[in-house]
Amino acid sequence: MNLTTGHSSGEVAGSYRMGFTVGHHSARHMRRILRMYLAQWDLAGLSDAAELALTELVANVVRHVPGRGCAVLILRRPDGLRVEVSDGCPAPPRVARETGDGELTEGGRGLLLVEAVADRWGTDPNSTGKTVWFECDAPPPAASGSGRGPRRQRRGP
């Protein structure tokens, strides 16, 4: 397990990398780690989307990668979050498509979810297989006095 925090070249505000063999409980553990970092990086608002997308990418490793080995990189970017899942299978992931009778093919439905919840996603081949990644943009900060966000209630007399 390798943990890196701090700033690197002024671009990265923090990152977490872990290589492991995935099992049936791996997605749950990775969601917990992701949630912790998002809270630490003040990006908790991205948690639902990022956790769902990460779950789908880890599930793809369980289903499609012989040996189930992968590496996960969670990267804080100035404009949000990038998550990468790298594995040793060179075959690119296939997104579900519509069949002639209006149904979706069985494989690739999880990638439709990733596409729906992430701002961007893609796949990059590498020397040992591929990396499937997604990015979620941080919401813009609410302007001071804009009336947005929670209001504090005054207590007492």
C-alpha positions as CSV (number, residue, x, y, z in Angstrom):
1,M,0.0,0.0,0.0
2,N,1.4,3.4,-1.0
3,L,0.0,6.7,0.2
4,T,1.2,10.0,-1.1
5,T,-0.2,13.3,0.1
6,G,0.7,16.9,-0.4
7,H,1.4,18.9,-3.6
8,S,3.4,17.6,-6.5
9,S,4.3,20.1,-9.2
10,G,1.5,22.3,-8.1
11,E,-1.1,20.1,-9.7
12,V,-1.9,17.3,-7.4
13,A,-3.3,18.0,-4.0
14,G,-3.0,14.3,-2.9
15,S,-3.2,10.7,-4.1
16,Y,-3.6,7.2,-2.9
17,R,-2.4,4.1,-4.8
18,M,-2.9,0.4,-4.0
19,G,-2.2,-2.7,-5.9
20,F,-4.1,-5.9,-5.0
21,T,-6.0,-8.9,-6.1
22,V,-9.7,-8.2,-6.0
23,G,-12.3,-10.3,-4.4
24,H,-16.0,-10.0,-3.7
25,H,-15.5,-7.5,-0.8
26,S,-12.8,-5.4,-2.5
27,A,-15.3,-2.8,-3.9
28,R,-16.7,-2.2,-0.4
29,H,-13.2,-1.6,1.0
30,M,-12.2,0.7,-1.9
31,R,-15.4,2.7,-1.5
32,R,-14.6,3.2,2.2
33,I,-11.1,4.4,1.3
34,L,-12.4,6.7,-1.4
35,R,-15.0,8.1,0.9
36,M,-12.4,8.9,3.5
37,Y,-10.1,10.7,1.0
38,L,-13.0,12.7,-0.5
39,A,-14.0,13.9,3.0
40,Q,-10.4,14.8,3.7
41,W,-10.1,16.7,0.4
42,D,-13.4,18.5,1.0
43,L,-14.9,16.7,-2.0
44,A,-17.5,14.7,-0.1
45,G,-20.2,15.9,-2.5
46,L,-18.6,13.7,-5.2
47,S,-18.8,10.6,-3.0
48,D,-22.0,9.0,-4.4
49,A,-20.9,9.3,-8.1
50,A,-17.3,8.4,-7.5
51,E,-18.1,5.4,-5.3
52,L,-20.6,4.0,-7.9
53,A,-18.1,4.4,-10.7
54,L,-15.3,2.9,-8.7
55,T,-17.5,-0.1,-7.8
56,E,-18.3,-0.7,-11.4
57,L,-14.6,-0.6,-12.5
58,V,-13.6,-3.0,-9.7
59,A,-16.5,-5.3,-10.6
60,N,-15.2,-5.4,-14.1
61,V,-11.8,-6.7,-12.9
62,V,-13.6,-9.4,-10.9
63,R,-15.5,-10.5,-13.9
64,H,-13.1,-10.1,-16.8
65,V,-9.4,-10.1,-15.6
66,P,-7.7,-13.5,-15.2
67,G,-6.1,-13.5,-11.8
68,R,-8.1,-10.4,-10.7
69,G,-5.0,-8.3,-10.2
70,C,-5.3,-4.5,-10.4
71,A,-4.0,-1.2,-9.1
72,V,-6.2,1.6,-8.1
73,L,-5.1,5.3,-8.1
74,I,-7.3,7.9,-6.4
75,L,-6.0,11.3,-7.4
76,R,-7.0,14.7,-6.1
77,R,-6.8,17.2,-8.9
78,P,-7.2,21.0,-8.7
79,D,-10.5,20.7,-10.5
80,G,-11.8,17.6,-8.8
81,L,-11.0,13.9,-8.8
82,R,-9.6,11.3,-11.1
83,V,-9.7,7.5,-10.3
84,E,-7.8,4.9,-12.3
85,V,-8.1,1.2,-12.3
86,S,-5.3,-0.6,-14.1
87,D,-5.2,-4.3,-14.8
88,G,-3.3,-6.9,-16.8
89,C,-6.0,-7.5,-19.5
90,P,-5.2,-5.7,-22.7
91,A,-8.8,-6.0,-24.1
92,P,-10.6,-2.7,-23.9
93,P,-13.9,-2.6,-21.9
94,R,-17.0,-2.8,-24.0
95,V,-20.0,-0.6,-23.3
96,A,-23.4,-2.1,-23.5
97,R,-25.2,-1.4,-26.7
98,E,-28.8,-1.8,-27.9
99,T,-29.7,-5.0,-29.6
100,G,-32.1,-5.2,-32.5
101,D,-35.1,-5.8,-30.2
102,G,-34.4,-2.7,-28.1
103,E,-32.7,-4.5,-25.2
104,L,-29.2,-3.9,-24.0
105,T,-26.4,-6.4,-24.3
106,E,-25.5,-8.2,-21.1
107,G,-21.9,-7.0,-20.9
108,G,-20.9,-3.4,-20.4
109,R,-23.9,-2.1,-18.5
110,G,-21.8,-1.0,-15.6
111,L,-19.8,1.3,-18.0
112,L,-23.1,3.0,-18.8
113,L,-23.4,3.8,-15.1
114,V,-19.9,5.2,-15.1
115,E,-20.7,7.3,-18.2
116,A,-23.8,8.6,-16.4
117,V,-22.2,9.6,-13.1
118,A,-18.7,10.7,-14.2
119,D,-17.9,13.9,-16.0
120,R,-15.4,12.0,-18.2
121,W,-14.2,8.5,-18.5
122,G,-12.0,6.5,-20.8
123,T,-9.5,3.7,-21.2
124,D,-5.8,3.9,-22.0
125,P,-3.7,0.9,-23.1
126,N,-0.4,0.4,-21.3
127,S,2.5,-2.0,-21.5
128,T,0.9,-4.6,-19.2
129,G,-2.8,-4.2,-20.0
130,K,-5.0,-1.2,-19.7
131,T,-6.1,1.6,-17.4
132,V,-9.8,2.5,-17.1
133,W,-10.3,5.9,-15.6
134,F,-13.0,8.4,-14.7
135,E,-13.0,12.0,-13.5
136,C,-15.5,13.9,-11.5
137,D,-15.4,17.7,-11.4
138,A,-15.6,19.5,-8.1
139,P,-18.6,21.8,-7.8
140,P,-17.7,25.5,-7.9
141,P,-17.5,27.1,-4.5
142,A,-20.6,29.0,-3.5
143,A,-20.1,32.7,-3.6
144,S,-20.1,34.4,-0.2
145,G,-23.5,35.9,0.6
146,S,-25.1,34.3,-2.4
147,G,-27.9,32.7,-0.4
148,R,-26.7,29.2,-1.5
149,G,-25.8,26.5,0.9
150,P,-27.0,25.7,4.4
151,R,-27.9,28.5,6.6
152,R,-27.0,28.5,10.3
153,Q,-29.9,28.7,12.7
154,R,-29.4,30.9,15.7
155,R,-30.2,29.2,19.0
156,G,-31.3,30.8,22.2
157,P,-32.8,34.1,23.0
